Amino acid sequence: MKMTPDTLFARDTLWQSWLDVEAALARAQADLGMIPAWAASEINAAADLDKLGRDALDADVKRTMAPILSLTRLLGKAAGKAGDYVHWGATTQNVMQTGRLLLLRKADGEIRANLGRAVARMGDLAQEHANTPMAGRTNRQHALPITFGFKIAGWIEEMERAEARLTDATTRMLALPFGGAVGAMHAFGPQGRDLNRRLAADLGLRELLVPGRTANDLFAEYVVQLALLAMTVERITTEVYTLMTDEIGEVTEQLDKGTVGSSTMPQKINPKYVVRSISLAAELRSFAAPALETGRSSHEGDSAANHLLSSVLDRAVPLAWRMSESFAETLTRLNPNPARMAENLARSNGAINAENLMMALAPKVGRAAAHDVVHHVLEAGCVADLATAPDITAHLTPDEITAALNPALYTGDSEAIAIEAAQVARGLSAKLGA
């Protein structure tokens, strides 16, 4: 069955992940001669939830309140005589944390693939609209002309930073926390370090010098990076949501036929996808604080901290998976409206280009004086007066003034930046596995 955010940490999924760890442990121990090879083979054959019986395991867990004890007990029974070698020298938290780590790796792959889809769409938009003029905004006011592709370029570069941070955290997190009762491999004698090395290689994880039960910072960092990713997703989608307002209307969502916006207002077609992305991102951000609490574990083992860690991971990671899916879907359905961008850009009748006029005048009178001249004309409230103001016409021709106030001619390096960002997006999307 295909894994989903809803089944990632479901009971059966977790139980099977623990069985997978027990099977890998037996393989590694057989390789080192710690247990017989035939026993490892039998344990591996029996390490299947279908063979153990879900109802029997559920009943035993309810009785013992010790899931790994119940699981290894039934695994031992299913393995026959090889059951004497099940869970050899391991402790509960070793198995639980390692099993959850294997599931985290699967979820991380899905999250990255969804982000790859989102970034690929950004790259297409940046390329297609590299030269589509629009109003740049600072403090939610018109600032200078840019292109829509330039705006997307900013999103791409921010996503590149988010991916780098998340990748670093994931690399650190995917380390085997399997060191016996306190992390020093006591029960495995002189072969403890070799066992840890073999088990890590079998599971595709890196080694820890101290594979203890309180290395919660590795998991906490990952959740914090998911929260930072959510911050980026929320920033982008909130900006999209704003651009969708009727008064701006520079982008819309592509909705399926039959979509209804309101039960009482027939004219309304409300955004459907972007609002879900915003909501999921805001919720995911909230897990940063409890994630940091999980790192405050004590000594060589702390069940309270580990219970909190499991709770945070079980909620935050599936949420990140859903958010990444929603984010990719939102961008896939994003439709720019160049005509409305041009209309909004023209609303100031050229005043948005005041900086350009100032810089054309500056070589003649100095930058500060040029600023004051243009500012005072606009302060009087009439852009048309820029073409007749004596302090300007004394130095610039009518054609020079007209050209200086044309927004389409003053987008800086927007186009070049957008095209370069599109290339970055293609590389990043491939890296993310889209």
N, C-alpha and C positions, 0 to 999 in steps of 0.2 A: 504494500500500500504506500502511495506517495505521501511523504511527510509534509505536513502543513504547519502553520503557526499554532493551530489548535491542538495538534497531536505531538508537537515537539517534546514537551515535557509531560505528556499524558502518562498515566500509570503504567500501561503496557510498554510504552516506549522507554521509560526509565528502567523498568525491570529488565528489558532485553539489553539495554546498554550495560547494565551491571553484569549480566550473564556474559556479554562480550568481553568484559574486563576479566572476569574469572577464567574464561577460556584462554585469553591471551596470557594470563599469568601462568596457567598450566603449561602452555607451550614454551614459554621462556624458561620455566623451571626444569622442564624435561630437557631442553637444550643444554642446560648446565649440569644435568644429572642429579638435580635435587629431588625429583620425583621420577618414577619410571615412565618411559615413553608411552607404554601402553595405557597408563593411567591418564596421561594428557590427552591421548586420542579419545578415550572414553568420555572424559570430561567435556571435550569439545563437541562430541557427538550429542551429548545430553544437554548442552547449554542453549536450549531453545525453549522459549516460553510455552510453546504449544505442547512440548513434551512434559514440562513440569506440571502444567495444569493451572490455569489462572484462578479458578475458584479455590483450589486447595491452597495456593500461595496466599491468596487474599485472606482466607480464614486464619492461616498461621500468623500472618503479619498482624492481624487484629488481636490475636492472642498474645504474641510476644512483644509487640510494639518495637520490634527490632527487625526492620526489613531485610537487612543483609544476612542476619542470622537465619531468618526463615528461608530466604532465597538459597543460601548455601546448604541448608539442611535438605531442602527438596532437590537441589542439584545433586547432592551427594547420594540421595536415594535413587535418583534417576540414573546415575553413573555406575551403580552397582558397587563392586569391590573397589573401583577407582575413587569412590566417594571418600575414602579415607584420606585422599590427597587434595580434596577441594579446599580452596581458601587457605592454602598452606602458608602460614606466617603473616597473612595480611590482616588488616583491620578495617572496620566498617567504613570509616571516612575515606580511606584509600580508594575503595571501590566506588563509593557514591560520587566523590568528586571527579574521579577519572571518567566514569560513565557519563556524567553531566558534561564533562569537557568534550567528549566525543560528539555529543549532540550539539554543543555550542559551535563546534567546527562545521557541522552540516548547516546550521542556521546561518553562520557567517558567510558560507558560500552562496546561499540564497540571497542574503542581503546584498552582497557584493554584485551578484548578477543583476538584481533589480536596479541598483545604482548605476551599473553599466548601461542599462537600457535608458535610464534618465539622462545620463551624460551624452549618450549617442544622440538623443533627440536635441539636447542643447547644442551639440556640434552642428547638426543640420540647420537649426535655427540661426546660429551665428553665421554660418556660411551664406545661407539664403538671404539674410537680412543685414549683411555686413554694411550695406550702403543705404539702408532704409532710415531716413532722418526721423528723429523724434525729439521731444523736449527732455533734456536731462533735468533732474530735480534734486535740490538739496533743501533740507528742512521742509520738505513737501511743497516747495515753491519752484517755479521754473528757474533754472540756473543758466545752462548753456546747451546748445544743440549737441546731440550725440546721435548714434544710430542704434537701432534695436539690437543689432548684432553685437555692438559694444556692451550693451547692458547684459546680454547673455554671456559675453566673455567674462564679465565679473563673476557670474554664477559658476562658470566652468572652473575658473582659477580657485574659487573658494571650495568647490567640490574636490579639486585636486589636493588642497591642503587637508580637507576632512579625510580623504582616502589615505593620505600618508600617515596621519595620526592614528587612524583606525588600524591600518596595517601594522604599524609599530606595536600597538597594544595587543593585537591578535598574536603576533609573533611571540611576544613575551608570555601571553596567557597560555599558549599551547605547549605547556611543559608538564611533565608527568609528576603529579603530587602523590607519589606512591613510595613511602618510606617506612612502612610498618607503624607501630603504635605511636612513636614520637618523631619519626623522620630519620632515625639513625640506622635503620635496617637491622635491628637487633636479632630478630627471629631467623634471619637468613645466614648467620655466621659470616665467614670470610667471603662469601659469594654475594653479599648484599649489593655492592656497587655494580658488579657484573650483571646481576639480575635486573637492577634498575635500568641499566644501559640496554639490555636486550628487550625488556618490556617496552621501553620508550621507542626503540626502533620498530618493534612489531606494530605498535599503535600509531606510528608516524608522529610522535611527539618529541620535543627536545628534553634533555636531562636538566635536573636541578641538582646543585651541590647539596642542598638541604631540602630533600623532598618531603617536607613536613605537612602538617595539617592546618597551619595558620598562615599560609602564603596567600591570604585573601586579597592582598593588594593587586595581584595579577588579574583577578576577576573584577575587582572594583575599578581598576583602570579601564578595562574594556567597557564596562557600563558607562563610565564617565565619558569615554570617547563616543559611545552611542548617543549620549545626551548632547554632546557637542555637534555631532552629525545632525541630530534633531534640530538644534539651534539654526544650523545652516538651512536645512529643509524648510523650517518655519519662516525664516527670513525671506527665502525665495518665494514660497507659496503665498505668504502674506502680501508681498509686493505684487504678485500676479492677481491676487484677490482685489487689491486696490485698483489696479489697472482695468479690472472688469467692471467697475462701477459705471453707471449710466453717464455720469458727468465726464468721465474720462474715456471709457470704451475702447481702449487701445488693444485689448486682447479679449477673446471669448473662449468658452469651452465648446468643443464639438460634442453635442449631446445626441443620444440615439433618438430615433423617431418615436414619438409617443411620450417623451419625457414631459412631466407636468411640473411647473414651478410652484404653484400655490393652489390650495383648495378653494380659496375665496377670491383671489385676484387673477382672473383669466389671462391678463396680459403678461404676467410675470413668468420668466424663465430663470429661476435661481441657479447659481453655480452649484454643482453637485459634487465634483471630484476634488476641487481645490480645498473646499471647507473640511473635507475628511482628512486630507493631508495635514492641514494646519492643526486640527484637533489631535491627531495621533502624535504629531511632533511635540506639541505642548505637553501632552501627557508623558511622553518619553523623557523629556527634559527633567521632569520632576523626580526621576529616579537617581539623579546625580547625588543628591544628599544622602539618601539611605545607602547607596553604594559605598560612599565614603565611611559610613558607620561600620560597615562589615570588616574594614581593615583594622579595627581596634580590638583584635583578638588577643587573648592572654596566653602567655607561656607556650607550651608545645601542643595545645589542643583546647578548643573553646566551642562547645556545642551551641551556645547561645549565638555567637557570631556566625557560626556555620548555618544555623537555622535561618537567620536573617539573610545570609548570602544566597541560600537556595531560593528563598522567597523573592528576593530582588531579581535574580537571574530568571526565575520561572515566569515573571511578569514582564520584565524589561526586554528580554531578547525576542520573544514572540511579537511584542509590540513593535520592536524595531523592524522585524520582518514585514509586518503589515504596513508600517509607515513607508518602507522602501517600495513595496508594491504599489501603494497609493500614489506615491511621489512620481514613479515612472508612468503610471496611468494618467495622472494629471498633465504631465508634460506632453505625453503622446496626444492628448486631446486639446492642446493649446493652439489657438488660431490667432495669429497677429492680425491687426487691422491697420495696414499702412496708411490708408486714406484718413482714418481718424487721427493717427499720429501726426500726419501733415496738417490736419485741421487744427489740432491743439497747438502745434508748433507755431502756427501763424497767428495765434490769438493775440500775441503781444505786438503785432504789426512790425516786428523787427527789433523790439526792445530787448529780446533775449540775446541779441547779438551786440549789445552795448559794449561788452568787453572788446570785441573785434574793432568796433569803431574807435574806441579809446586807444587801442594799440596802433591803429593806423595814424592817429593824431599825435601820439606820444613822441615820435621822432622829431616832430615840428616844434612842440611846446614843452616837452617833458612829460613823464608819465603821470605825476601827481596832478599837474595842471590839466592834462587831458581828462583824467578821471573826474575832476571837479566840473569841467565844462560839460561833459556828457551827463553827469549826475544832475546838475542844476537844470538842464533842459528837460530831462525826464521828470524831475521833481515837480515841474510846472504842469505835468500831466499830458503832454502831447508829443508823441513819437515823431509825428510829421515835422515838428519844429527842428529836428536834428538836421534836416536837409536845407534849412534856411538860416540856422543860427550863425551869426557873423563870425563868432570865434571858431567855428568849424569850417565854414565855407571859405574863410580866408586861407585855409591850408589844404583843403581837399576839394576835388571837383565833384559835381553832382553824381557822375558815374562811379567815382570812388566811394562816395557815401552810400549809394544804392547797393553796390557790391558788398560793402562792409556790413550792411544790415540784412543780407540774404542768408537765412539760417542754413540752407542747403550747401552753402559754400564754406561753412564754418563748423565742421564736425571734428576738427583736430585729426588725430590718428585713429579715430574710431574704426574706420574700415579695415585698416591694416591690422589693428589689434584683434578685431573680430575674426578675420581670416586666420590669423595665427592661433587664436583660441580654438577655432574649429579643428585645427590639426591636433592641438593638445587634447581635445575631447575625444578624437578618434583613438589616440594612443591610450588614453585613460580608460576608455570604454573597453578596449581590448584587454587591458590589464585587469579590469574588474570581471572579465569573463562573460561579457554580454554577447 
